Amino acid sequence: MAANIPELFGSKVFNDAEMKKRLPKDVYRAFLKTIDEGVPLSRDLANVLSHAMKDWAMEQGATHFTHWFQPMTGITAEKHDAFLSPEPGGSVLMTFSGKELIKGEPDASSFPSGGLRATFEARGYTAWDPTSYAFVKDDTLCIPTAFCSYSGESLDKKTPLLRSMQALEKQTLRILRLFGDDTVRHATPMVGSEQEYFLVDEDLYKKRPDLIYTGRTLFGSKPPKGQEMDDHYFGSLKPRVSAFMKELEEELWKLGIAAKTRHNEVAPGQFELAPVFSTTNISTDHNQLTMEMMKRVASRHHMVCLLHEKPFAGVNGSGKHNNWSISTDAGDNLFQPSSTPSRNAQFLLFLTAVITAVDEYQDLLRLAIASAGNDHRLGANEAPPAIMSIFLGDELMDVVDSIIHNTDYQDKERTYLSIGADVLPNIRKDSTDRNRTSPIAFTGNKFEFRSVGSSASIAGCNIVINTIVADALSTFASRLEDADNFQIALDALIREELTKHQRILFNGNGYSDEWVKEAARRGLSNLPSTVEALPHFVTDKVFSLFARHQVYNRTEIVAHYEILLENYYKTIHIEAMTLADMVEKEILFASSRYQDILANVVLHKKALDLSADLERARLEHANSLSSEIAKELYSLKEKLSAVESETDSLTAARFYRKEIVPCMDIMRTQIDELESFLPSELWPYPTYKALLFSLEGEPRK
């Protein structure tokens, strides 16, 4: 581990300190103006900037550059070009122009486009995002960029995210002006994204085709011990894991990623990393890099990092907790309660905007975290349910109730405070418990959205959160700007909105059957799977929302909807094909071998006139299970063949959800039972016992 962390941190990033040191003052000031005001950078200034960036990158060992972007695959993409430029006489110069910095042209035809681009329409453009610093990875200068089609539609996650941040800032500033704040120029959504993951031994991983192809185990009998003893959570780190975490943090710190917290999670073999908050755009970039580095560093330690939401049944799945807030350039967190009455009025208005937004757009928020992998995770083992709700904690809930019912609020010091826009209670930070079953929890000065899947880009959920809160703030601002008396109008607005949307507030157990019934009584939507959620993306209400705030146009929404549907059913198709292959080639064969052994024992005992009742019973059980598995395998292959010709994405997705998934679930139950009594030496794959407890011992060299 490097001795000087401050010196190490950001050493692979062309950050503000490097720019200030290397750029002429006029170029540096012009660049800051580009960041601060969106003023385009001239070609001459871009050339100076790109030259300085190239020189710095070469000092870091870089020989190539790439426009690093985030297509709709859910991972990042990069095409590398060398700095070299041939010269007459056989020599070369190392060059990097302003044009190459600002704009690139990768082939767009092979990325998911939802029909926006045909194969013969290959052109796509990458455009430099100057709000996210360039960095060096391996031997390549990586320039964070947006990715769009030839006709201008977004083909990535960064473009709509930047648009949503701009929309939220615009409406936030309108509200702040109403409270008399004329000095704040920027209001930025901030995110801290906690990342959960599993580690397994590399040798065991290579023996599980399901882990290799799908990222999760498609079957696995429960081991004698799982997470029942709660002894893994926050436990001491095993040497192999500790060595991995130390190297991971060093790699992340070099990239300017403020990895702060590391610990064992609840399930055996499960861990978590949490960074310091940053702007939503940079946090999204950093989380993509974090996932990439986790996989890369794990490989160096002869381990594999699993980012699937539910790699193992029966134990905790993995998510990423998206901690979201809004901060101003004056350093104020708009969700920080205050002892100042006017500030508390402002706080309550922003709190009310989130409550309104989540209630109005429950379905949109649910589909923002929808995926085939997350369907396995939501609703169990500390993952929040699919029903959207907000946890405020007892004290803040009491404040909200007193506002709704226009009654006095009594705080914990037994001090009575009148509820009004001008005299609001002193709400203390972190004064209540946490609720792990809540999808969205207010945790003192931020909202923690716990439903995001561990493999997902956080861009998707933040695009939605930014936009729906911007929409609520826009409505509030329009009403308050037209009011004759701001204080009276503010008081009425907060009370009316909280009364109207109080159904979304729930502090209880989100796992209980009673909550499902209560949520239905309240009129909350319950969309248990991706297939139920995604059609809510293509509604007039959603089209209008995103158009109002210029985040997506209708064509982009339809394209992204098609991509999400295709991702869903293609994921399940790969899982089904993998399961069928493993059953046909190994599992049924292992069962046959076991039955042969048992049959020979039965014959041998019969010849010796000994009882073979136990062996005969086990033989019949194995034969019966094998027959059932073979029957279900035949049914699965028939269903897969039947859906091959389906061209409509929604129809195909519904078929996979209704027919293929249940068939796989039945097979899993049968296979797990077979595994539970077959001798371990006959079972062809590493078991849960081996996989979940595979990290003992010292680091391997």
N, C-alpha and C positions, 0 to 999 in steps of 0.2 A: 504494500500500500504506500502510495506517495506520502512523503512526510508533510508537504506543504499543500493542504487542500485549497486554500485561497488562490494559490498560484496555479494549481491544476484546473480549478473550476473555469469553464469556458475557454480553455486553451485551444480547443478545436473549433471555435466559433468566431466568425468575423463580426464581433459585437461592437457596441458603441465605443468602447475604449479603444479598440483597434482602429476604427474609422477616424476617431478624433486624432489619433496618433499619426495616421498615414495619409489622410486626405488634406488638401488645401482648405483653409478655413471657409472660403466661399462655397466650395463643393460640399463640405460638411453641413453648412447652414442650409444649402439648397436641398440636401437629402432630408434633413430634419423637417423642412417645410413640406416635402413630399409626404412624410409620415404624418405630420400634424394637420396639414390642410388638404392633402390629396392633390397637391399641385404636381403636374407631370414633370419628370426629370428630363431635361433637354438631352439630345444625343451627345453633345460635347461633354456635358457633365457626367453622363453615363459612361462615356469612354474613360474618363479619369477614374471614376469609381471602379469600373471593371478591371482596369490595369492594376490598381492598388489591391483589389481583391485577389487577382491572379498571383501577384507577387507574394502576398501573405499565404495563399494556399500552397504555393510551391515550397515555401519555407516549412510547411507542415508535411511535405512529402507528396503533395498532390501532382498528378500528371494529367488528369482529366477533369472535366466539369460535366455536370448533369442538371437538368431541370427536374427536381424532385417533386412529384405530384401525387395526388391521392384520388385515383379513379374509383369507379363504383364497385371495384372488386373487394373493397374493405381493407386492402393493404396498399402499400406505396409502390410507385413505379419510377423507373429511371433509365434513361438512355445516355451512355457515356460517350463524350467526344474528347479527343486529346487536345491539349493546348497547342500542339505543334502545327506549324504552317510551313510547307516546303518553300525553299528559296532557290533561285537560280544557282547552279553550281553544285547542287546536291546537299546543301545545308538546310537547316530548319530554324525558324524562330518560334518562341513560345508566346502565343498571342491569345488574347481574350477580349473581344470588343464589347462596347456598350450594347450593340444590337444583339449579340449572343447572350448577354446578361438579361436583357429585358424580355426577349421573346424567343421561343423555340417552336419546333414543328415536328412532334413525334407522330408516328402512324397511329391514327385513332380507330382504325377499322376493327381491330381485334379486342378492344376493350368493351365491356358492357355498355350499351347505349340505349336500350329499351326502344329501338326502332328509330332513334334520332339519326343514326348513321348506317348506311349500307356498306357492305364489304368493298364495293367499288368506289365508295366515297371515303377515302382513307384519311383525308387531311384533318388534323386537329392542331390546336395551338396551346402552348403553355405560356403563361404571362407571369413575370416575377412578382412575388408578393413582398414588398419591401418592409412590411410590418413584422416579418419573421426572419431572423438572422440566417445568413448562409453559414454552412459548417462543412468541415472536412470529415469524411467517413472513408476509411481505408485510404486509397490513393486518389480520391475524387472530391472535388469541390461540389457540394450539393446546394442548389439554389431553390428554396421553397417557392412553388409556383401554383397558380390556378390552371385549370385545364378545361378548354371549351372547344366546341365544334367549329367547323368552317363558317357556319351561319350564326354563331354566337351563343348557342345554348350551352349551359354548363354540363360537363361530362364528369364532374368530380364532386367532392364534398366540401372543398375549401371555398369555392365561389359562393354557393348559397350561405355558407357560414359567415363569410365576410359581409354579405348583404344583410343577413339577420342582425349582426352586430351593429351595423350602421342604422338599421331601422330602430333597434332598441335605444341606441344613443339619441336619436332624433326625438323620440317620444319622452325619454327620461329628461332631456333638457327642457322640454316644454313644461313638464311638471315642476322642475326646480325653479324655473323662472316665475311660476305662480307663487312659490314660497319666498320670492324676493331674492333668489340667488342669481345674480347676473354675472358672476365671475367665473363660474365653472364652464369650461369649454368642451370637456370630453367626459363621457360616462361610459364605462366599459364593463361588459360582463366578464366576470372572473371565475375561473374554474380550478379546482384541485381534484384530480382524478386518481382515486385509490385503485390499484390494480391487483387483483387476486390471480393466482396461478398455481398449477401443480408441477412438481418435478418428479420424474421417474428415471430409473437407471436406463442408460442407452441400450445396453445389450438386451434387456427385457423388452424394451419398446420395439426393437427390430424384429422380435418374434411375434408381434401382434399386428397383423395386417389391418385390423380395424383402427388401431391407433394411428398407423401410418397413413391410411387413406381418408379417415373421417375425423381424426382427432379425439375420438371417444371410444370406449369399450362398448361393443354391441351386445355383450353378454358378460357375465361374471358372477359366480356364486359368492355370497357374502363371506368374508373371513370371520374367524371366531371373535376377533376384536376389530371394531371400527373406530368411531369417535365417541362411543358411549361414555367413556371415562373423562372426557373433556381434558385429557392430559396433554394434548398436543398444542392447544391454543396458548399462545404466549410462552410456550415452553422454551427451554434452552435450545439453541441452534446446534444441530449436528455438524461435525467438522466439515463434511462435504458441502452441506448447504451454506455454512458460514463462509467457506472459501469462495463459493459461487457468488454470494451476495456482495462480498468485498470487491471482487473484480467487476461485477455488474455496476456497483455504485461508482467505481472509478471511471468506467467507460461513460456512464451517464453524466458524471460531473464534467468530464472533458467536453461534452456536448452542451454544457450549460443547463442541464436538466437537474433541478434542485431536489434530487432524491433525498428524502428526509427520514422516513420511518420504514423499518423492516421488521417483520415478525412472523412466527408460525401462525397459520390460520387454524380453523377448527378441525378440518379433516386431516387424517394422516397424509403426509406428503404435500400439503397445501400451504401456501405462503402469501404474503401481501407486501406490496411496496406502495408508499404514499409520497407524493412530491409536495413541494410548497406551491401555493396558488400562483397562477399567472393569468394573463389575458386568455380568453377562450380560444383564440386563434393559435397562440403559441402553445397552450396546453394540449390542444389537439395534435399539433405537430410533434410535441414532446411525447405524448402517449403512443403515437405510432412508432417513434424511435425506440421508446422503452420496450414495446413488445418485440421489436426486431432484435434489440440487444439482449433481451432475456433468452431468446432462442439461440442466438449466436454464442453467448457466454456459457450457457448450459452445455452446449456441444463441446466446448473446450474442457469441461469438467466431466465428460463422459455421462452426461445426463441429457434429458429432453424436457423442454418446458412445454407444458400443455396449457393452451389458452381457451380450450373449449369450455362452454358454460357448464357442462355436466359430463366430464370424462368418466366418472364412476357413479353407478347407481348406489343409493343407500347412504351416501355421505354428502356433505355440503358440495354444492356447485360453486362456480366462480363468477363473480360479477365485477363491476367497477363502479364505485360510488362517486357519482358526479356532483361534487359540492359546488354550488352555483351562487353567485352574489353579483351585485353591481357596485363598482367603485368609481369615484370621480377623480379628475386630475388634481383635486385639492386634497386627496388622500382619505376621503370619507367613504365608508361602507354604508350604503343606503339601507341595509338591513340590520344595522347596529342600533339597538334601542338606546335611548338617551334619557338623561334626567331633565333635559330641557323640553318643556311642553311643546314648543313649535316643532322641534326636531322629532319628538314622538308622534306628532300629528303626521309629519312627513313619512316617518317609518311605517305608521299604520296604513297610510295610503298605498305605499309600495307593497306592503304585506297583503292588503286587500286586492291589489292588482294580480298578484300571483294566485290567490284563492279564486278570483274570478276567472282567470285564464285557464287554470287547471280544470275547473268545473265546466267551462264552456267548451273546452277542447280535450276532454278525457280520451276520446277515441284516437285523436291524432297523437297524443302523448303516448298512448299504449302502442300504437303501430311504430312509433319512433324507436322502440326497443324490441321490435318483433323480429324473430329469426327462428329457424328450425332448432338451433342449439338452445336458445333461451326458452323455448317452449318446454324443454325438459327441466329447466331450473326453477321457473317462477312458481311460487306457492308452497315451497317446502324447504326444510333445512336452512332456515334463516334468510331465504330469498323472499322478497315481497310478493304478494299475490298479483294476479293480472288486473284486478279491480283497482283503479286509480283512487287514491285518497291522500289527504294531507294530515300529518301529525303535527300539532302545535305545542304539545306539552300542557300540563294542567294550568299553570299560571297564565300563559298567553291565551289559552282557551277560556279561562275565566274572564279575561279582559274582553275578548270577542263577545262572549255571552252578555256581559254587562252593556256593551255597545248595542247589541241587537235588541235587548229588552229595555234599554234606556234606564238602567238602574245604576246605583253607586257600586263602585269596585272597591273591595277591601283587600289590600295587599298583605303580605306575610308579616309585616310589622304591625298589623292591626290599624293601619292608618287609612282613613276613609278619603277617597279622592273622587271628585266629580268627573264624570266622563263627558268631555266636550272637546271640540276642536282646539280650544285654547288652553285647556287644563287636562292633560292626559297623564296616566300613571307612570311612575318610574319602573320600567320593566327591566329586570335584571337579566344579564347574559347567563345562559346555561343554567337556569334555575330549576329545570325539570329533567326527568329521566329521558332516556332514548327508547325508541320503539323500532326493533329490528324487523317487524312485520309490516311496516309502513313503506309504501313506494316512495313517498315524498315526505321528509321530516324537516321541520325547522329546528336547527341545532344552534341556537344562540344568536348568530349573525349571518346565517346562510341557509340555503335549502339543500338538503342532501337527497338527490335522486338516486335511489338504490337499485333501480330495476335494470340498469344498463348491463348487457352481457359482457363477459370478460374479453371476448374476441372482437367485439364491435369497435368501430371508430366512434369516439364521443361526439363527433361532428353532428351526427344525425339527431340525437336528442337535444343538443344545444341549439341547433337550427330551429327546432320546434319551440323550445322554452323561450328563446330570445324573441321569436316572432309572436307567440301568443301573449306574452307579457307586454310587448310593444303595442299590441292591439288593444289590450285592456287600458294601458296608460293613455293611448290615443283617445279612446272614448272618454276617459276621465278628464283629460285635458280640455277636450272640446266642451264638455259640460261646465267645467269650472271657469274656463275663459269667458263664457257667456253669462256667468252669474253676476248678479247685482251685489251680493254680499258673499265674499269668498269664504269666510269662516262658517257661515250658516250653510252654504252649499256644500262645503267640505264635510261637515258633520253629517249632513243628510246623505251625501253620496256614500260615505263609508258605511253608515248604518244600513242603507238600502242594499248595497252590494253584498255585505256580509250576511244579511238576512236572506237574500235571494240565493246565495251560493253556500250556505252553511252545510248543506247536505254532503259536501266533499270533505268536511272535517271529521276525522275519526281518530280517537286516541287509543282504541282498544286493540284486541287481538285479531289481526288480519287473516289468521289461519283458520279461525273458527267457522263452523257451519252457520252459526248464528249471524256472523258478519255477511256471509253470502246472501242470506235471506234479508237482512237489514239493508244491505246495499241495493237489492232489487226493490225493496219497499221505497227506498229513497229515490229510485229512478236512475241509479248509477249503472253504467254499462259494464258488462262482464264479457270480455273477449278472450277466452282461454287460450286461443292459438293464433298463430300468424295468419292463417287462412281467414279467420273471422275478422281480424284486425285490418288487413291491408285494403279491402274495398273502401274503407272509410277515408282513404287517401284521395280518392277520385270522386269527390262530392262537390257540389256547387259551393257549399260553405267553405271548404278548404281551398278551392280554386280562388274564391273571392278574398280569403284571408291573405294568402301569399301574394296575390296580385296587388292588394292594397299597399303592401309594404315592400313590393318589388324584390321579393326573395326568390320565388319561382314563378315562371309563367306556366300557363296551362300545359304546353307541350312538354316542358321539363318535368312537371308532376307526373304526367301520364308515362313518360319514359322511365322515371325512377320507380314508379309503381310496377311497371313490367319487369324491371331489373330485380326488384325485391321478390316478386312472385317466382321468377325463374331461379333465383338463388335458393329459394325455399324448396321447390320440388326437385331441383337438380341435386341439392344436398341429400335429400331423402333417397333419391335414386341411387346415388353413389353408396350410401349406407346399405340399402337393400341388396345391391349387387355384391357388395363386400361380404355381407352376412351370408348370402346364398353360396358364395364361393368357399367361405370358411366351413360352412356346414357340410357342403357336398364333398369337399376334398379332404377334410381332416376329422370333423366331429363325428360324422356317421361312421367313418372308418374306425375311429378310436372305440366307438361303442361296439362295433362288430368284433373287434379284437377282444374286448372285454367279454362279450357274449361267448366267443369261442373258448376262452379260458374257463368260464363258468361251466359251459357245456361239457368240457373235458373233465372238470372236477366232479360234476354230477355223474358222468359215466364211470369215472374211477371209483367214486364212493359206492355207486350201485354194485359194481363188481366186487367190492369188499363187504357188501351188505351193510353199509353205513348210511346213516340218515344224511340226505342232501337237501333237506327242506329249505335251509337258509339260502344255499346257492341257487336252488330252483326258483325261489321267490325273487331273488335279485336278478336272475336271468330273465324272468318274465317281466319284471319292472323295466329293465334296460331295453328289452325287445319292444315293450309297449311304448316307451318314451321315444325310441328310435323311429318307430312306425308313425307316431304322431308328428315328430319333427319332419320326417320325410314327406308326410302328407301336407304339412303346412308349407314346406319348401316348394312343393309342386304348385300349391295355390299361389304363393308369392311370385313365382316365375310366370305363372299365367297372368296375374294382375299386371306385372311389369310389361309383359308383352302387349297386353290390351291397351295400355296407356301410351305406348310408343308413338302411335299415330295422331295423338291429340295435339292440336295446334293452338288451342286457346289456353293461355297461361293460367287463368283463374280456374277453369274447368280441370286442368291437369293438377293444379295445386290442391283443389278440393278432393280429387280422386286419391292423391297420395295421402292426404290427411285422413280420409274416411276409410280407405281400403288397405293401403300399404303399411301405414304406421301401426294399425291394430294387428295386422298379420305379423309384423316384426316383434311386437310386444308379446304376442302369444309364443312365438318361437323363442324369445329370450327367456321366458318363464320355464319353458320345457328344457332348454339347454342348461340353464342354471341348476335345475333339479338333477339333470344327468351329471353335470360336473360335480355336484355335491356328494355323489357316492361312487364315482369312478376312481380307481386308484390314481394317485397323483402322477405316477410314472407313465400312465397311459394317456393322461390328458395332454393334448398337443400344444396348448398355449400357456404362457405365464398367467398365474391366477391373481386375483385381487390381493391375496395374502402376500404374494411376492412383489407386486407392483406398488402397493401402498406403503410397504415397509422395506423399500429397496435401497434406502439411502443411509444405512448404518455404516459404521466404519470410517476410516480416515480417507481424505481426498485421494483419488486415484491419479497416478502419474502417466 
